[in-house]
Amino acid sequence: MEQGDLKGKVAIVTGSATGIGAAVAIGLARRSAAVLVNYTKSKAEAEATAELVRETGADVRLAQGDVARDEDCRKLAKMATESWGRIDILVNNAGTTKFAGHADLDALSAEDFTHIYSVNVVGPFQMIRACLPQLKASGAGAVVNISSIAGVTGIGSSVAYAASKGALNTMTMSLARALGPEIRVNAICPGYVGTRWFSDRFGMETFERLNAEQVATTPLKRAGRPDDIADAVIFFCTAASRHITGEMLIVDAGLHLSLPHGR
């Protein structure tokens, strides 16, 4: 990966203690961007990620905040602005879900929908609004929303999660129209990504089975890793994507090509 093409740029990555967010934060730092690492509860993991960012030679700040709370979003934007005087990149990675079979309509309550939407949809909106003056002042602001293949295909951990990511995709297009030309707004839609989140929740045996299934069923015969998603995110943060806005890029080793159709 080429070094230095984000030198002088400042990035906020929400939910960057672990997994995809951590990989994005480290990847941006390797490109010489200053990075604000954000976490909600995982302080120790966020501190470890911040140290890895620091080891690249990049400047880093660590900030606790829940994107579902507008005051926290404004706090993150204020910290970045006070630390570096600018915000050029916003990666809306923080997200949540509840596992529920799609056919089990009693498994989800209105409160479940409200919570998932507050983090996955309202949170990115509030972060964009909080960072808007600085992103506009940058003249080449880049917002990348971490969506999901669930928002394109209607699969995933629950109906509420899939619906929230579909809403995030629609918002990506709406804000791409509204905020250009100073700000580009795009979304990455990952498929399965083998992170610690899966192994911690389901155990190593299931985790290894899921990885093996991806290798067996995807056209590229690969199980996704955080770095696979981070590389795509970083593309949308650089001038290499200067002619792209309002795009939803599926990054899934071709998993969507293997899904059943016509049902």
Sequence and secondary structure as in RCSB ss.txt:
>XXXX:A:sequence
MEQGDLKGKVAIVTGSATGIGAAVAIGLARRSAAVLVNYTKSKAEAEATAELVRETGADVRLAQGDVARDEDCRK
LAKMATESWGRIDILVNNAGTTKFAGHADLDALSAEDFTHIYSVNVVGPFQMIRACLPQLKASGAGAVVNISSIA
GVTGIGSSVAYAASKGALNTMTMSLARALGPEIRVNAICPGYVGTRWFSDRFGMETFERLNAEQVATTPLKRAGR
PDDIADAVIFFCTAASRHITGEMLIVDAGLHLSLPHGR
>XXXX:A:secstr
   STTTT EEEETT SSHHHHHHHHHHHHTT EEEEEESS HHHHHHHHHHHHHTT  EEEEE  TTSHHHHHH
HHHHHHHHHS   EEEE         TT GGG  HHHHHHHHIIIIIHHHHHHHHHHHHHHHHSSEEEEEE  TH
HHHS SS HHHHHHHHHHHHHHHHHHHHHTTTEEEEEEEE  B  HHHHHHH HHHHHHHHHHHHHHSTT   B 
HHHHHHHHHHHHSGGGTT  S EEEESTTHHHHS    
